[in-house]
Every structure is written in C-alpha cells, then in structure tokens.
Amino acid sequence: MEEKKQAENEMDDDDIIEEFASGFCKAQNQTRMVMCELKVLSDGKKEIVSSDCAWGRCEHTKTCLLMGQIMNEL
C-alpha cells in the first residue's frame, strides 16, 4: 500500500497540464471539444498522456485537424 502511495507522489500535479481543442471531428461527423492531459518532461517538451477522444486508435489520427491543434504545440 505504501509503495502505491509513493509511486503516486513521484509525479507532481504540476507535471500534468490540460489543453482543450475545439473543431470538427471526422469520426463523429460533428464539431466537438477535446480535452487532453499533457505531461511536461524534464527537458520542457510535452507528451500526450490521455485525451477524451479515440485519438491514436481512430482511423483519422494521422489527418485529424482537431488533435493537430494540440500536436502542433508539442
């Protein structure tokens, strides 16, 4: 139990930031807002930890303009 608490404490909340993107989703054929959690690495770069859409598994991942907004900031 203590090991789990220690592992959770190793990642500060300051290391994770939330980004929002709004635009057209090809998979859902509608406009939507997507929330992503980005981890800030020690060198200042960011990587996507999670998103509330199917990005990465979606057939439109490579051409997604909605998530492209977030990817351009990485």
PDB file with SEQRES, HELIX, SHEET and CRYST1 records, atoms N, CA, C and O in Angstrom:
SEQRES   1 A   74  MET GLU GLU LYS LYS GLN ALA GLU ASN GLU MET ASP ASP          
SEQRES   2 A   74  ASP ASP ILE ILE GLU GLU PHE ALA SER GLY PHE CYS LYS          
SEQRES   3 A   74  ALA GLN ASN GLN THR ARG MET VAL MET CYS GLU LEU LYS          
SEQRES   4 A   74  VAL LEU SER ASP GLY LYS LYS GLU ILE VAL SER SER ASP          
SEQRES   5 A   74  CYS ALA TRP GLY ARG CYS GLU HIS THR LYS THR CYS LEU          
SEQRES   6 A   74  LEU MET GLY GLN ILE MET ASN GLU LEU                          
HELIX    1 AA1 GLU A    2  GLU A   10  1                                   9    
HELIX    2 AA2 ASP A   13  ASP A   15  5                                   3    
HELIX    3 AA3 THR A   61  THR A   63  5                                   3    
HELIX    4 AA4 LEU A   65  MET A   71  1                                   7    
SHEET    1 AA1 3 ILE A  16  CYS A  25  0                                        
SHEET    2 AA1 3 GLN A  30  VAL A  40 -1                                        
SHEET    3 AA1 3 LYS A  46  SER A  51 -1                                        
CRYST1    1.000    1.000    1.000  90.00  90.00  90.00 P 1           1          
ATOM      1  N   MET A   1       0.828  -1.195   0.000  1.00  0.00           N  
ATOM      2  CA  MET A   1       0.000   0.000   0.000  1.00  0.00           C  
ATOM      3  C   MET A   1       0.868   1.253   0.000  1.00  0.00           C  
ATOM      4  O   MET A   1       0.596   2.206  -0.730  1.00  0.00           O  
ATOM      5  N   GLU A   2       1.918   1.245   0.825  1.00  0.00           N  
ATOM      6  CA  GLU A   2       2.805   2.405   0.896  1.00  0.00           C  
ATOM      7  C   GLU A   2       3.524   2.632  -0.426  1.00  0.00           C  
ATOM      8  O   GLU A   2       3.757   3.774  -0.821  1.00  0.00           O  
ATOM      9  N   GLU A   3       3.881   1.535  -1.117  1.00  0.00           N  
ATOM     10  CA  GLU A   3       4.564   1.653  -2.402  1.00  0.00           C  
ATOM     11  C   GLU A   3       3.683   2.363  -3.422  1.00  0.00           C  
ATOM     12  O   GLU A   3       4.165   3.178  -4.210  1.00  0.00           O  
ATOM     13  N   LYS A   4       2.382   2.049  -3.402  1.00  0.00           N  
ATOM     14  CA  LYS A   4       1.449   2.692  -4.326  1.00  0.00           C  
ATOM     15  C   LYS A   4       1.365   4.184  -4.053  1.00  0.00           C  
ATOM     16  O   LYS A   4       1.378   4.984  -4.989  1.00  0.00           O  
ATOM     17  N   LYS A   5       1.280   4.574  -2.784  1.00  0.00           N  
ATOM     18  CA  LYS A   5       1.229   5.989  -2.420  1.00  0.00           C  
ATOM     19  C   LYS A   5       2.504   6.691  -2.842  1.00  0.00           C  
ATOM     20  O   LYS A   5       2.462   7.816  -3.340  1.00  0.00           O  
ATOM     21  N   GLN A   6       3.637   6.033  -2.647  1.00  0.00           N  
ATOM     22  CA  GLN A   6       4.918   6.632  -3.019  1.00  0.00           C  
ATOM     23  C   GLN A   6       4.992   6.849  -4.528  1.00  0.00           C  
ATOM     24  O   GLN A   6       5.455   7.897  -4.978  1.00  0.00           O  
ATOM     25  N   ALA A   7       4.540   5.871  -5.313  1.00  0.00           N  
ATOM     26  CA  ALA A   7       4.554   5.999  -6.774  1.00  0.00           C  
ATOM     27  C   ALA A   7       3.645   7.137  -7.223  1.00  0.00           C  
ATOM     28  O   ALA A   7       3.988   7.875  -8.147  1.00  0.00           O  
ATOM     29  N   GLU A   8       2.487   7.285  -6.578  1.00  0.00           N  
ATOM     30  CA  GLU A   8       1.569   8.366  -6.929  1.00  0.00           C  
ATOM     31  C   GLU A   8       2.175   9.726  -6.603  1.00  0.00           C  
ATOM     32  O   GLU A   8       1.946  10.696  -7.326  1.00  0.00           O  
ATOM     33  N   ASN A   9       2.942   9.802  -5.527  1.00  0.00           N  
ATOM     34  CA  ASN A   9       3.540  11.065  -5.116  1.00  0.00           C  
ATOM     35  C   ASN A   9       4.739  11.458  -5.961  1.00  0.00           C  
ATOM     36  O   ASN A   9       5.129  12.625  -5.964  1.00  0.00           O  
ATOM     37  N   GLU A  10       5.334  10.510  -6.680  1.00  0.00           N  
ATOM     38  CA  GLU A  10       6.501  10.817  -7.501  1.00  0.00           C  
ATOM     39  C   GLU A  10       6.157  11.763  -8.642  1.00  0.00           C  
ATOM     40  O   GLU A  10       6.999  12.562  -9.054  1.00  0.00           O  
ATOM     41  N   MET A  11       4.929  11.688  -9.161  1.00  0.00           N  
ATOM     42  CA  MET A  11       4.510  12.584 -10.227  1.00  0.00           C  
ATOM     43  C   MET A  11       3.690  13.711  -9.617  1.00  0.00           C  
ATOM     44  O   MET A  11       2.581  13.490  -9.132  1.00  0.00           O  
ATOM     45  N   ASP A  12       4.233  14.899  -9.645  1.00  0.00           N  
ATOM     46  CA  ASP A  12       3.525  16.051  -9.119  1.00  0.00           C  
ATOM     47  C   ASP A  12       2.397  16.449 -10.048  1.00  0.00           C  
ATOM     48  O   ASP A  12       2.455  16.188 -11.249  1.00  0.00           O  
ATOM     49  N   ASP A  13       1.363  17.086  -9.492  1.00  0.00           N  
ATOM     50  CA  ASP A  13       0.274  17.590 -10.314  1.00  0.00           C  
ATOM     51  C   ASP A  13       0.769  18.671 -11.265  1.00  0.00           C  
ATOM     52  O   ASP A  13       0.154  18.907 -12.305  1.00  0.00           O  
ATOM     53  N   ASP A  14       1.876  19.332 -10.922  1.00  0.00           N  
ATOM     54  CA  ASP A  14       2.428  20.383 -11.765  1.00  0.00           C  
ATOM     55  C   ASP A  14       2.990  19.816 -13.067  1.00  0.00           C  
ATOM     56  O   ASP A  14       3.164  20.554 -14.037  1.00  0.00           O  
ATOM     57  N   ASP A  15       3.275  18.515 -13.097  1.00  0.00           N  
ATOM     58  CA  ASP A  15       3.834  17.897 -14.289  1.00  0.00           C  
ATOM     59  C   ASP A  15       2.786  17.645 -15.366  1.00  0.00           C  
ATOM     60  O   ASP A  15       3.141  17.411 -16.521  1.00  0.00           O  
ATOM     61  N   ILE A  16       1.509  17.687 -15.015  1.00  0.00           N  
ATOM     62  CA  ILE A  16       0.422  17.428 -15.952  1.00  0.00           C  
ATOM     63  C   ILE A  16      -0.350  18.724 -16.192  1.00  0.00           C  
ATOM     64  O   ILE A  16      -0.749  19.414 -15.254  1.00  0.00           O  
ATOM     65  N   ILE A  17      -0.547  19.035 -17.475  1.00  0.00           N  
ATOM     66  CA  ILE A  17      -1.359  20.203 -17.818  1.00  0.00           C  
ATOM     67  C   ILE A  17      -2.498  19.753 -18.722  1.00  0.00           C  
ATOM     68  O   ILE A  17      -2.390  18.739 -19.411  1.00  0.00           O  
ATOM     69  N   GLU A  18      -3.571  20.501 -18.715  1.00  0.00           N  
ATOM     70  CA  GLU A  18      -4.728  20.204 -19.559  1.00  0.00           C  
ATOM     71  C   GLU A  18      -4.780  21.195 -20.706  1.00  0.00           C  
ATOM     72  O   GLU A  18      -4.569  22.393 -20.519  1.00  0.00           O  
ATOM     73  N   GLU A  19      -5.061  20.687 -21.884  1.00  0.00           N  
ATOM     74  CA  GLU A  19      -5.224  21.506 -23.075  1.00  0.00           C  
ATOM     75  C   GLU A  19      -6.576  21.162 -23.692  1.00  0.00           C  
ATOM     76  O   GLU A  19      -7.002  20.007 -23.677  1.00  0.00           O  
ATOM     77  N   PHE A  20      -7.240  22.170 -24.229  1.00  0.00           N  
ATOM     78  CA  PHE A  20      -8.525  21.971 -24.890  1.00  0.00           C  
ATOM     79  C   PHE A  20      -8.390  22.380 -26.349  1.00  0.00           C  
ATOM     80  O   PHE A  20      -7.722  23.361 -26.674  1.00  0.00           O  
ATOM     81  N   ALA A  21      -9.034  21.612 -27.221  1.00  0.00           N  
ATOM     82  CA  ALA A  21      -9.083  21.942 -28.643  1.00  0.00           C  
ATOM     83  C   ALA A  21     -10.533  21.815 -29.085  1.00  0.00           C  
ATOM     84  O   ALA A  21     -11.255  20.918 -28.648  1.00  0.00           O  
ATOM     85  N   SER A  22     -10.941  22.713 -29.944  1.00  0.00           N  
ATOM     86  CA  SER A  22     -12.309  22.695 -30.446  1.00  0.00           C  
ATOM     87  C   SER A  22     -12.262  22.695 -31.964  1.00  0.00           C  
ATOM     88  O   SER A  22     -11.508  23.454 -32.573  1.00  0.00           O  
ATOM     89  N   GLY A  23     -13.073  21.839 -32.569  1.00  0.00           N  
ATOM     90  CA  GLY A  23     -13.098  21.781 -34.018  1.00  0.00           C  
ATOM     91  C   GLY A  23     -13.947  20.631 -34.509  1.00  0.00           C  
ATOM     92  O   GLY A  23     -14.744  20.069 -33.757  1.00  0.00           O  
ATOM     93  N   PHE A  24     -13.774  20.280 -35.776  1.00  0.00           N  
ATOM     94  CA  PHE A  24     -14.585  19.249 -36.415  1.00  0.00           C  
ATOM     95  C   PHE A  24     -13.939  17.880 -36.263  1.00  0.00           C  
ATOM     96  O   PHE A  24     -12.760  17.703 -36.570  1.00  0.00           O  
ATOM     97  N   CYS A  25     -14.718  16.916 -35.787  1.00  0.00           N  
ATOM     98  CA  CYS A  25     -14.272  15.528 -35.639  1.00  0.00           C  
ATOM     99  C   CYS A  25     -14.794  14.731 -36.841  1.00  0.00           C  
ATOM    100  O   CYS A  25     -16.004  14.605 -37.034  1.00  0.00           O  
ATOM    101  N   LYS A  26     -13.874  14.199 -37.642  1.00  0.00           N  
ATOM    102  CA  LYS A  26     -14.268  13.416 -38.817  1.00  0.00           C  
ATOM    103  C   LYS A  26     -14.962  12.115 -38.425  1.00  0.00           C  
ATOM    104  O   LYS A  26     -15.913  11.699 -39.086  1.00  0.00           O  
ATOM    105  N   ALA A  27     -14.499  11.474 -37.364  1.00  0.00           N  
ATOM    106  CA  ALA A  27     -15.065  10.191 -36.943  1.00  0.00           C  
ATOM    107  C   ALA A  27     -16.512  10.343 -36.477  1.00  0.00           C  
ATOM    108  O   ALA A  27     -17.358   9.503 -36.783  1.00  0.00           O  
ATOM    109  N   GLN A  28     -16.791  11.411 -35.739  1.00  0.00           N  
ATOM    110  CA  GLN A  28     -18.139  11.623 -35.226  1.00  0.00           C  
ATOM    111  C   GLN A  28     -18.988  12.487 -36.154  1.00  0.00           C  
ATOM    112  O   GLN A  28     -20.193  12.636 -35.950  1.00  0.00           O  
ATOM    113  N   ASN A  29     -18.346  13.054 -37.174  1.00  0.00           N  
ATOM    114  CA  ASN A  29     -19.012  13.911 -38.144  1.00  0.00           C  
ATOM    115  C   ASN A  29     -19.759  15.059 -37.451  1.00  0.00           C  
ATOM    116  O   ASN A  29     -20.916  15.353 -37.752  1.00  0.00           O  
ATOM    117  N   GLN A  30     -19.052  15.687 -36.520  1.00  0.00           N  
ATOM    118  CA  GLN A  30     -19.646  16.807 -35.785  1.00  0.00           C  
ATOM    119  C   GLN A  30     -18.547  17.646 -35.129  1.00  0.00           C  
ATOM    120  O   GLN A  30     -17.405  17.208 -34.987  1.00  0.00           O  
ATOM    121  N   THR A  31     -18.917  18.841 -34.741  1.00  0.00           N  
ATOM    122  CA  THR A  31     -17.999  19.711 -34.018  1.00  0.00           C  
ATOM    123  C   THR A  31     -17.968  19.263 -32.567  1.00  0.00           C  
ATOM    124  O   THR A  31     -19.005  18.939 -31.987  1.00  0.00           O  
ATOM    125  N   ARG A  32     -16.775  19.246 -31.979  1.00  0.00           N  
ATOM    126  CA  ARG A  32     -16.665  18.880 -30.572  1.00  0.00           C  
ATOM    127  C   ARG A  32     -15.451  19.507 -29.933  1.00  0.00           C  
ATOM    128  O   ARG A  32     -14.576  20.037 -30.618  1.00  0.00           O  
ATOM    129  N   MET A  33     -15.402  19.444 -28.611  1.00  0.00           N  
ATOM    130  CA  MET A  33     -14.262  19.922 -27.844  1.00  0.00           C  
ATOM    131  C   MET A  33     -13.572  18.706 -27.235  1.00  0.00           C  
ATOM    132  O   MET A  33     -14.225  17.825 -26.676  1.00  0.00           O  
ATOM    133  N   VAL A  34     -12.256  18.667 -27.348  1.00  0.00           N  
ATOM    134  CA  VAL A  34     -11.472  17.558 -26.815  1.00  0.00           C  
ATOM    135  C   VAL A  34     -10.564  18.090 -25.716  1.00  0.00           C  
ATOM    136  O   VAL A  34      -9.939  19.140 -25.864  1.00  0.00           O  
ATOM    137  N   MET A  35     -10.498  17.357 -24.615  1.00  0.00           N  
ATOM    138  CA  MET A  35      -9.602  17.700 -23.517  1.00  0.00           C  
ATOM    139  C   MET A  35      -8.464  16.684 -23.500  1.00  0.00           C  
ATOM    140  O   MET A  35      -8.693  15.476 -23.557  1.00  0.00           O  
ATOM    141  N   CYS A  36      -7.247  17.186 -23.421  1.00  0.00           N  
ATOM    142  CA  CYS A  36      -6.067  16.324 -23.367  1.00  0.00           C  
ATOM    143  C   CYS A  36      -5.265  16.638 -22.119  1.00  0.00           C  
ATOM    144  O   CYS A  36      -5.216  17.781 -21.665  1.00  0.00           O  
ATOM    145  N   GLU A  37      -4.642  15.613 -21.572  1.00  0.00           N  
ATOM    146  CA  GLU A  37      -3.693  15.798 -20.493  1.00  0.00           C  
ATOM    147  C   GLU A  37      -2.309  15.613 -21.078  1.00  0.00           C  
ATOM    148  O   GLU A  37      -2.025  14.603 -21.723  1.00  0.00           O  
ATOM    149  N   LEU A  38      -1.445  16.599 -20.849  1.00  0.00           N  
ATOM    150  CA  LEU A  38      -0.081  16.560 -21.356  1.00  0.00           C  
ATOM    151  C   LEU A  38       0.883  16.515 -20.187  1.00  0.00           C  
ATOM    152  O   LEU A  38       0.716  17.239 -19.206  1.00  0.00           O  
ATOM    153  N   LYS A  39       1.885  15.669 -20.293  1.00  0.00           N  
ATOM    154  CA  LYS A  39       2.926  15.601 -19.273  1.00  0.00           C  
ATOM    155  C   LYS A  39       4.091  16.477 -19.725  1.00  0.00           C  
ATOM    156  O   LYS A  39       4.559  16.368 -20.859  1.00  0.00           O  
ATOM    157  N   VAL A  40       4.545  17.334 -18.840  1.00  0.00           N  
ATOM    158  CA  VAL A  40       5.697  18.181 -19.130  1.00  0.00           C  
ATOM    159  C   VAL A  40       6.938  17.420 -18.693  1.00  0.00           C  
ATOM    160  O   VAL A  40       7.104  17.109 -17.514  1.00  0.00           O  
ATOM    161  N   LEU A  41       7.807  17.122 -19.651  1.00  0.00           N  
ATOM    162  CA  LEU A  41       9.028  16.376 -19.369  1.00  0.00           C  
ATOM    163  C   LEU A  41      10.099  17.285 -18.801  1.00  0.00           C  
ATOM    164  O   LEU A  41       9.985  18.509 -18.866  1.00  0.00           O  
ATOM    165  N   SER A  42      11.126  16.692 -18.252  1.00  0.00           N  
ATOM    166  CA  SER A  42      12.184  17.478 -17.611  1.00  0.00           C  
ATOM    167  C   SER A  42      12.896  18.419 -18.582  1.00  0.00           C  
ATOM    168  O   SER A  42      13.433  19.443 -18.158  1.00  0.00           O  
ATOM    169  N   ASP A  43      12.909  18.092 -19.882  1.00  0.00           N  
ATOM    170  CA  ASP A  43      13.559  18.959 -20.867  1.00  0.00           C  
ATOM    171  C   ASP A  43      12.609  20.032 -21.409  1.00  0.00           C  
ATOM    172  O   ASP A  43      12.968  20.788 -22.311  1.00  0.00           O  
ATOM    173  N   GLY A  44      11.383  20.091 -20.845  1.00  0.00           N  
ATOM    174  CA  GLY A  44      10.419  21.109 -21.254  1.00  0.00           C  
ATOM    175  C   GLY A  44       9.474  20.675 -22.356  1.00  0.00           C  
ATOM    176  O   GLY A  44       8.483  21.355 -22.624  1.00  0.00           O  
ATOM    177  N   LYS A  45       9.765  19.548 -23.002  1.00  0.00           N  
ATOM    178  CA  LYS A  45       8.881  19.038 -24.042  1.00  0.00           C  
ATOM    179  C   LYS A  45       7.629  18.456 -23.395  1.00  0.00           C  
ATOM    180  O   LYS A  45       7.610  18.173 -22.197  1.00  0.00           O  
ATOM    181  N   LYS A  46       6.589  18.283 -24.199  1.00  0.00           N  
ATOM    182  CA  LYS A  46       5.321  17.753 -23.704  1.00  0.00           C  
ATOM    183  C   LYS A  46       4.968  16.488 -24.465  1.00  0.00           C  
ATOM    184  O   LYS A  46       5.323  16.335 -25.634  1.00  0.00           O  
ATOM    185  N   GLU A  47       4.269  15.585 -23.796  1.00  0.00           N  
ATOM    186  CA  GLU A  47       3.752  14.396 -24.459  1.00  0.00           C  
ATOM    187  C   GLU A  47       2.312  14.162 -24.003  1.00  0.00           C  
ATOM    188  O   GLU A  47       1.954  14.469 -22.866  1.00  0.00           O  
ATOM    189  N   ILE A  48       1.501  13.621 -24.894  1.00  0.00           N  
ATOM    190  CA  ILE A  48       0.104  13.371 -24.577  1.00  0.00           C  
ATOM    191  C   ILE A  48      -0.007  12.146 -23.678  1.00  0.00           C  
ATOM    192  O   ILE A  48       0.473  11.064 -24.016  1.00  0.00           O  
ATOM    193  N   VAL A  49      -0.649  12.337 -22.524  1.00  0.00           N  
ATOM    194  CA  VAL A  49      -0.890  11.248 -21.586  1.00  0.00           C  
ATOM    195  C   VAL A  49      -2.250  10.623 -21.879  1.00  0.00           C  
ATOM    196  O   VAL A  49      -2.385   9.400 -21.906  1.00  0.00           O  
ATOM    197  N   SER A  50      -3.252  11.465 -22.097  1.00  0.00           N  
ATOM    198  CA  SER A  50      -4.593  10.964 -22.401  1.00  0.00           C  
ATOM    199  C   SER A  50      -5.406  12.033 -23.115  1.00  0.00           C  
ATOM    200  O   SER A  50      -5.086  13.221 -23.070  1.00  0.00           O  
ATOM    201  N   SER A  51      -6.450  11.584 -23.765  1.00  0.00           N  
ATOM    202  CA  SER A  51      -7.397  12.501 -24.389  1.00  0.00           C  
ATOM    203  C   SER A  51      -8.778  11.878 -24.272  1.00  0.00           C  
ATOM    204  O   SER A  51      -8.907  10.660 -24.151  1.00  0.00           O  
ATOM    205  N   ASP A  52      -9.801  12.706 -24.307  1.00  0.00           N  
ATOM    206  CA  ASP A  52     -11.151  12.161 -24.166  1.00  0.00           C  
ATOM    207  C   ASP A  52     -11.785  11.831 -25.520  1.00  0.00           C  
ATOM    208  O   ASP A  52     -13.007  11.846 -25.665  1.00  0.00           O  
ATOM    209  N   CYS A  53     -10.950  11.539 -26.489  1.00  0.00           N  
ATOM    210  CA  CYS A  53     -11.429  11.041 -27.774  1.00  0.00           C  
ATOM    211  C   CYS A  53     -10.619   9.793 -28.116  1.00  0.00           C  
ATOM    212  O   CYS A  53      -9.781   9.367 -27.320  1.00  0.00           O  
ATOM    213  N   ALA A  54     -10.850   9.216 -29.258  1.00  0.00           N  
ATOM    214  CA  ALA A  54     -10.178   7.970 -29.644  1.00  0.00           C  
ATOM    215  C   ALA A  54      -8.876   8.230 -30.398  1.00  0.00           C  
ATOM    216  O   ALA A  54      -8.405   7.365 -31.136  1.00  0.00           O  
ATOM    217  N   TRP A  55      -8.294   9.411 -30.221  1.00  0.00           N  
ATOM    218  CA  TRP A  55      -7.068   9.748 -30.939  1.00  0.00           C  
ATOM    219  C   TRP A  55      -6.000   8.688 -30.650  1.00  0.00           C  
ATOM    220  O   TRP A  55      -5.809   8.288 -29.502  1.00  0.00           O  
ATOM    221  N   GLY A  56      -5.327   8.252 -31.673  1.00  0.00           N  
ATOM    222  CA  GLY A  56      -4.338   7.194 -31.557  1.00  0.00           C  
ATOM    223  C   GLY A  56      -4.910   5.856 -32.011  1.00  0.00           C  
ATOM    224  O   GLY A  56      -4.190   5.016 -32.551  1.00  0.00           O  
ATOM    225  N   ARG A  57      -6.197   5.664 -31.790  1.00  0.00           N  
ATOM    226  CA  ARG A  57      -6.893   4.448 -32.227  1.00  0.00           C  
ATOM    227  C   ARG A  57      -7.849   4.747 -33.377  1.00  0.00           C  
ATOM    228  O   ARG A  57      -8.328   3.831 -34.044  1.00  0.00           O  
ATOM    229  N   CYS A  58      -8.122   6.012 -33.605  1.00  0.00           N  
ATOM    230  CA  CYS A  58      -9.077   6.440 -34.623  1.00  0.00           C  
ATOM    231  C   CYS A  58      -8.458   6.313 -36.022  1.00  0.00           C  
ATOM    232  O   CYS A  58      -7.256   6.507 -36.203  1.00  0.00           O  
ATOM    233  N   GLU A  59      -9.302   5.984 -37.001  1.00  0.00           N  
ATOM    234  CA  GLU A  59      -8.811   5.863 -38.378  1.00  0.00           C  
ATOM    235  C   GLU A  59      -8.348   7.207 -38.948  1.00  0.00           C  
ATOM    236  O   GLU A  59      -7.639   7.232 -39.954  1.00  0.00           O  
ATOM    237  N   HIS A  60      -8.732   8.313 -38.329  1.00  0.00           N  
ATOM    238  CA  HIS A  60      -8.367   9.646 -38.811  1.00  0.00           C  
ATOM    239  C   HIS A  60      -7.217  10.270 -38.020  1.00  0.00           C  
ATOM    240  O   HIS A  60      -6.952  11.463 -38.166  1.00  0.00           O  
ATOM    241  N   THR A  61      -6.536   9.492 -37.192  1.00  0.00           N  
ATOM    242  CA  THR A  61      -5.479  10.018 -36.328  1.00  0.00           C  
ATOM    243  C   THR A  61      -4.437  10.818 -37.108  1.00  0.00           C  
ATOM    244  O   THR A  61      -4.045  11.904 -36.681  1.00  0.00           O  
ATOM    245  N   LYS A  62      -3.989  10.296 -38.237  1.00  0.00           N  
ATOM    246  CA  LYS A  62      -2.916  10.958 -38.992  1.00  0.00           C  
ATOM    247  C   LYS A  62      -3.352  12.268 -39.628  1.00  0.00           C  
ATOM    248  O   LYS A  62      -2.519  13.144 -39.864  1.00  0.00           O  
ATOM    249  N   THR A  63      -4.638  12.418 -39.909  1.00  0.00           N  
ATOM    250  CA  THR A  63      -5.121  13.619 -40.589  1.00  0.00           C  
ATOM    251  C   THR A  63      -6.059  14.461 -39.721  1.00  0.00           C  
ATOM    252  O   THR A  63      -6.737  15.354 -40.230  1.00  0.00           O  
ATOM    253  N   CYS A  64      -6.100  14.187 -38.432  1.00  0.00           N  
ATOM    254  CA  CYS A  64      -7.028  14.867 -37.535  1.00  0.00           C  
ATOM    255  C   CYS A  64      -6.621  16.330 -37.313  1.00  0.00           C  
ATOM    256  O   CYS A  64      -5.574  16.612 -36.731  1.00  0.00           O  
ATOM    257  N   LEU A  65      -7.454  17.238 -37.780  1.00  0.00           N  
ATOM    258  CA  LEU A  65      -7.176  18.664 -37.591  1.00  0.00           C  
ATOM    259  C   LEU A  65      -7.466  19.105 -36.157  1.00  0.00           C  
ATOM    260  O   LEU A  65      -6.846  20.036 -35.645  1.00  0.00           O  
ATOM    261  N   LEU A  66      -8.406  18.430 -35.527  1.00  0.00           N  
ATOM    262  CA  LEU A  66      -8.777  18.758 -34.157  1.00  0.00           C  
ATOM    263  C   LEU A  66      -7.594  18.500 -33.204  1.00  0.00           C  
ATOM    264  O   LEU A  66      -7.176  19.403 -32.480  1.00  0.00           O  
ATOM    265  N   MET A  67      -7.070  17.299 -33.206  1.00  0.00           N  
ATOM    266  CA  MET A  67      -5.919  16.975 -32.348  1.00  0.00           C  
ATOM    267  C   MET A  67      -4.635  17.583 -32.905  1.00  0.00           C  
ATOM    268  O   MET A  67      -3.659  17.745 -32.172  1.00  0.00           O  
ATOM    269  N   GLY A  68      -4.629  17.913 -34.172  1.00  0.00           N  
ATOM    270  CA  GLY A  68      -3.471  18.587 -34.752  1.00  0.00           C  
ATOM    271  C   GLY A  68      -3.166  19.894 -34.050  1.00  0.00           C  
ATOM    272  O   GLY A  68      -2.008  20.306 -33.970  1.00  0.00           O  
ATOM    273  N   GLN A  69      -4.207  20.553 -33.538  1.00  0.00           N  
ATOM    274  CA  GLN A  69      -4.008  21.790 -32.772  1.00  0.00           C  
ATOM    275  C   GLN A  69      -3.129  21.530 -31.551  1.00  0.00           C  
ATOM    276  O   GLN A  69      -2.246  22.326 -31.233  1.00  0.00           O  
ATOM    277  N   ILE A  70      -3.373  20.419 -30.876  1.00  0.00           N  
ATOM    278  CA  ILE A  70      -2.601  20.056 -29.691  1.00  0.00           C  
ATOM    279  C   ILE A  70      -1.206  19.596 -30.113  1.00  0.00           C  
ATOM    280  O   ILE A  70      -0.213  19.993 -29.504  1.00  0.00           O  
ATOM    281  N   MET A  71      -1.129  18.771 -31.140  1.00  0.00           N  
ATOM    282  CA  MET A  71       0.156  18.230 -31.585  1.00  0.00           C  
ATOM    283  C   MET A  71       1.114  19.329 -32.037  1.00  0.00           C  
ATOM    284  O   MET A  71       2.326  19.199 -31.863  1.00  0.00           O  
ATOM    285  N   ASN A  72       0.596  20.395 -32.607  1.00  0.00           N  
ATOM    286  CA  ASN A  72       1.448  21.495 -33.051  1.00  0.00           C  
ATOM    287  C   ASN A  72       2.120  22.216 -31.887  1.00  0.00           C  
ATOM    288  O   ASN A  72       3.139  22.879 -32.079  1.00  0.00           O  
ATOM    289  N   GLU A  73       1.565  22.094 -30.688  1.00  0.00           N  
ATOM    290  CA  GLU A  73       2.134  22.742 -29.516  1.00  0.00           C  
ATOM    291  C   GLU A  73       3.213  21.908 -28.844  1.00  0.00           C  
ATOM    292  O   GLU A  73       3.926  22.406 -27.972  1.00  0.00           O  
ATOM    293  N   LEU A  74       3.345  20.622 -29.245  1.00  0.00           N  
ATOM    294  CA  LEU A  74       4.304  19.736 -28.590  1.00  0.00           C  
ATOM    295  C   LEU A  74       5.703  20.005 -29.022  1.00  0.00           C  
ATOM    296  O   LEU A  74       6.631  19.340 -28.560  1.00  0.00           O  
TER     297      LEU A  74                                                      
END                                                                             
